[in-house]
Amino acid sequence: MEGRREVREAHRQHQANPSHLWSPPAEYHEPEDAPARVVPASAIYLKLRTQGGLEALYGPIDHEAVPVLQRDLASFLAGRDPLAVEALWDQMYRSNRHARAGHFMMATSAADNALWDLRGRLLGLPVFRLLGGARARVPVYASCLGFSLEPGKAEEKARALQAEGWRAQKWFLAHGPAEGREGLVKNVDLVRRLRAAVARAPTSCSTRTWAGTCRTRSPGRRRPSPSTRAGSRRRSRPTASRASPPCARPPPSRWPRASTSTAAGGERYLQARALQVVQADPEWCGG
């Protein structure tokens, strides 16, 4: 899909990234008056079509998943029974030595999500009912990726979101292990400022995890109880990768989180009691 949209040179706050180990970016400062301009916009969607003409749609998907979908998964899925839920997923998962993570897993996620849309259309039911859901409403949070973390501006945005009715917010830390204790102090200060701004409203702070992230933690925090709460609906086989060092304490957050490709990828953090919640994104974890 292609079109045009209006953008402003604002809300460009970065989050901690593994590449910052080599060169941490400069502090972000939100412009006071950012002019608006119209720019081209595009998004990629995955469409499935049955022999009977029924169509399903999922997206937008990441560009990195497209080559795998076109080269590997499209020919595999052609002519298959879309209701063979576990069989299709397991065969996609085993179809390539690199299928357990990365771009191949992202492509599998897109295909699986589109297949669930197709099953819902075939059976005339919303996907959440097919997955066993029964609640009419689910709690949501406001994602604050890109909003300035500067003192005063972050608190102002947090209070505005709370006034709009958001009962929970997710903010993204900007300082990783490369910045040492100075970065840690800034992260902890951000969490304290946000919590003070919204009083008792739940506030989560998140960052992508990588080897060494466990050093970025708040001294003196009590180790949380282990939890089995994982955001993925299926448990994948663990990959043969070197485990990160166990964390003695959680990152400075009421609900510490880690973005992982699979449930197995986050399991080690739960077992080490480093995290209470693992949020496995359905676009990365396999669907």
N, C-alpha and C positions, 0 to 999 in steps of 0.2 A: 504494500500500500504506500502511496506517495501523496504528499500534500504540502501545505505550508502552515507555519505557526508563528505566533509572536513570542519572542523571548526577550529577557532582560539580562544584562551583564551582572547578574547577582546570583546569590545562592550557589556559590562555587566552592564552598568549604570542602576541603579534602578530608578523607578519613585515613586512618593508619593503614599502610600498605606494606607488604613484604619488601618491595623495591626501595623503600625509604631507608633500609639498612645501609645502603650505599650513599644516599644523599637525601636527607630529610628536607622536605619543601619548606619554603618560607612561611611565616605565619600569615594566615588569610585575614584580610580586612574587607568587610562588606562595604561597597560604595554607598554613599548617602543618597545619591540620585543616579540611578542606572537607566539610561534611555532604552526604550523598547525598539525592536526591529523585527521584521518578518524574514524568516529563513526557511529553506526547504526542509521537509521532514519526511521520513520514511520508516516503515516497520515491516518486518517479515512475519508472515503467518503460515502455519502448516495446515493444509487442507487434505482431508481424506474423503474418498468417494467410493461407495459400494457399487457393485454391478447393477443394483436396482436403482441407482441414482441418488441415494441418500448421501448427504455431505456432512462432514464434521469439521470443526475449526478449532485451532489452538494458537495462541500467541499474544503479544509478539514474542518471538524467540531470538536468541542470541545469534549473531552472524556466524560464530564459530561452529555452531551445530549444523549449519546448512550443508557443508561438504559431506559430512558423515551421513546425513539423511539422504542426500542424493546418490551417493556412491554405494552405501552399504545397506541402509535400512529400507529404502523404497522398494528395491527388488525383493528383499526378504518378505515384506509385508504383503506384497501383491498376491491376491488370491487366497489369503489366509482367513480363517474364521475369526472375526473381531471379538467374539465372546470367549475365546480361549485365553482368559485373562493371564493366569500365571504362566502358562506354556509360552505365550508370545514374549512376555517379559523375560523369562528365564533364558530363552533362546537368544534374544537380543543381548542379554548380559553375558552370555557365554560365546558369542559369535566372534569375538576378537580379543586378542591378548591384552589390548588396552581399553577394553570396554568397561572396566570397573571404576573408572574415574575420568576426569578431564572432559575434553570435547566429545568423546564418544558417549560418556554418560549423559552429557547435556542433550545430545541427539536422542538417546533412548528416553530421556525424560519427556522431551517434546512429543515423541511418537506415542508414548504411553498416555500422556495427558490428552492428546487428540483422540486416541482410542477410547478413553473413558467418555469423552464427549459423544463419540459415535455410539457407544453402548447406551448412553442415556437417551439419545434420539431414537434408537432402535426400540427401546423398551418403554419410551414415553415417561421417563422418570428423571428428576434432577440427579446429578452425580453424587451429591452428598447422601441421598437415600440409597443409592447402589452401594455406597461404602459403609452403610449401617448407621448413618446419622439420623437423629430424631429431633434435635432442637430446632426451633423456629428461628432463633437468633444466636449469634456467636459473638463473643467480645472481640473488639478490634483495638488497635493502637494507631497513633499518628506517627508515621515515619518521618524523621527530621533530617534525613540525609541531605546535605548541601546547605543547610541553614548555618549562619555564622555562630561560632562558639565564643565570640568575644564577650568579655564581661559586660553585662547590661543588655546586650542584644539577644543573647541566648535566653536569659531569664524573661525578657519581654516576649519573645516568641512562645516560650513555654506557658506563660500566663495566658497569652492570647488563645492558644490551643485549648487550654483548660476551660476558658470562658466559652469556647465554641461547643463544649460538651465532650471533648475527648477525655476518657477516664484513664488512659495510659499513653505514654510517649516513649519512643525509641530514638535515642540520640547516639551519634557515632563518634567515638574517641579519635582524636587526630594525632596522638603521639604514641609511637611504638617503642620497642626495646632499644633501638639505636640511639634514642635520646636520653637513655639512662634515667637516673633519679629525677632529673629536671622535668623530663616528659611525664614521668609518673605523677609528680606533684601537680602538674597542670591538669592531668586527667582527673585526679582525685578532687581538685578544686572545682572542676567543671561539674562533677557529680554533686558535690555539696551545694553549689550555687543553684543547680536545677532543682534539687530536692527542696531547698529552702523556698524557691520561687513558687512551687506548686503544692507546698505543704505536704499533705499525706497522699497525694495522687501517685500511683505507681510510675516510676521512671526507670527505664532500662537503658543502659549504655552498652554499645556493642562495637566490636572491631573484628576484622578477619584475623584468624589465628594462624600462627606458623611456628616452626621450631624456635623456641626462645621466648615466645610471647608469655610463657608462664612466669617469667621474671618480672613482668609488668603487673604488679599486684600491690594492694594496699597493705602496708605492715600492720600487724596487730589484729587482723580480722580472724574471726573464728571459722574453722573449717566447717562447711555445710554438711548436712546429712546426704548420703548418696540418694540419687533419684533415678527412676526408670523412665522419666518422661522424655520421650524422643519424638521429634516432629515428623519422622518418616513412617509411612504405613507398612513398610516391609523391611526386613532385616537382611541386608546383603552380606555376602561372605566377606570377611575382612581381607584387605589386600596385604601382600607381603611387603610392608613398608616399615621403616624404622620408626619406632614410637618416639614421641616427644617426651622430654623429661617430665615426670609428674610434678604437679603444682602443689605446694603446701597450703596455699590459700587461694580463694577465688579472686578474679579481678574486681575492681571497686564498683560493684553494681549489686542491686538487690536481686536481680535475676540475671546472673552472668550467662552469656550465650556464646556459641561458636558456630560459624558457618562451615558446614562440611558437605562433602559430595554424597556421602551415604550415612545411614544410621551406624554402620560399623565404624566409620571414620570418627564419629563422635563418642562411641562407646568407651574408648580409652579414657576420655576426659571424665565421664561419669564414674568409671571404675576407680580413677585416681582421686575422686571427690573434688575435682577442680571446678566442676560446673554443676549447676542444678537443673538447667534446661538446655537441651540441644535443639536448635532451630534448623532443621534440614529443609532447605528450599526445594519445593517440588520441581523446579526447573533444573536443579542440579543433582538431586538425590535419587533419581530414577523414575520420577513421576508421582 
